[in-house]
């Protein structure tokens, strides 16, 4: 399953996530902090979507009420 998600309240503009049987196979993020997002993407590959949501949901970016990791969690929640 491919999820295309438009993040809200962050610098990144689009997240494309490949899920297979509840496991994250790949994550690509358009715009945002490239190095950090590449790192997050590699860390969650092979992880269950439920576990990624548990770990990433609620992370904030500075004074913002959300972050790219939190938005990734929201994208995954929409697919679960």
Secondary structure, 3 states (H helix, E strand, C coil): CEEEECCCCCCCCEEEEEEECCEEEEEEEECCCHHHHHHHHHHHCCCEHHHHHHHHCCCCCCCCCCCHHHHHHHHHHHHC
